[in-house]
Amino acid sequence: MTNRFLPYLWTLLFLALAILLSIAIGAVSIPPKDLWQVLASQLTGILPDSLQTSAFILWKIRLPRTALILLTGAALGGSGAAYQGIFRNPLADPYLIGVASGAGLGAVLAMSVRWPYTFWGLMAVPLAAFIGAMLTVFVVYMLARVGKTVPTTNLILAGVAFGSFAAALTSFLMLRSTGELRRAIAWLLGGSSQAGWGPTLTILPYLAIGLGILILGGHALNLLQFGDDQAQQLGLPVTRTKTILLLAASLATAAAVSFSGIIGFIGLIVPHIMRLWFGADYRRLLPLSIIGGAGMLLVADVLARVVLAPQELPVGIVTALVGAPFFLWVLRRVKNQGYW
């Protein structure tokens, strides 16, 4: 096997290990032997009665959750790498232009309404979060636009300003809706009460579109690292390319957080680790960040289950505890060496 494929092998092995840990560990752990028997029963059709409970936990609870966390981590890892490439800033992450604030506002707005216990009632919070996130991206983009161009500085400033406005509205709604305060805080810290395969199947098309466009845009992101003027001279339509990549990254992020809540630092940490280990070529960095983000968030989710077991922490707390020191290290590195 050539060195070209080794980075993919290592990240896929890490992801496979993270998946095994995720489906085996929880409030009720499934020993490796039992796990193997339950999985093998899908081929043999033979499942001892003593493993019926383990099979129910695996197929109805663990695997759907693992799939949702995996897709969320993949979206955040890939979007984070794309944002850092678009803005040519190592401190950029998927929430830079207000996606998280918009999603939070939409979710808390939905939580303030007493919905009926129907399919659409259960879908109200993630649907409102997705709409809020995408509307925020649209508003920020329109505010930052100057003629036919969208200056990067304007985009960041508009995102920070509108994100702060949305966060203030969210806080106001939380104070007014005391009955939903605990649920809102849990969602904002990266927690979701959604169960089953529904959330995974719902966000899958959006992630496929968003992450697919980002992977195809790896060469364009490489050209953008030379600066807008140089990329334009090399034949890249800079404004259109940035817009497409930005919308694709925001679509993937909005779809992921709509069901999983706001999970910080994965989109910041994973691209840096992949860049340090395997280089800065975005044609390779993007898929590696997608795979690494999925594995990293699965490991964080396992830690969230076991640290205070049987109580479960919101996974966003775990990623913040690990990510905040890493963010400070990146900040120090940027200060001393400039952009990567």
Secondary structure, DSSP 8 states (H G I E B T S, - for coil): --TTTHHHHHHHHHHHHHHHHHHH-SSS---HHHHHHHHHHHHH----GGGHHHHHIIIIIIHHHHHHHHHHHHHHHHHHHHHHHHHT-TT--TTTTSHHHHHHHHHHHHHTS---SSHHHHHHHHHHHHHHHHHHHHHHHHHH-BTTB--HHHHHHHHHHHHHHHHHHHHHHHHH-GGGHHHHHHHHTT-----SSHHHHHHHHHHHHHHHHHHHTHHHHHHHTT-HHHHHHTT--HHHHHHHHHHHHHHHHHHHHHHH----SHHHHHHHHHHHHH-S-HHHHHHHHHHHHHHHHHHHHHHHHHTTTTS---HHHHHHHHHHHHHHHHHHHHHHH---
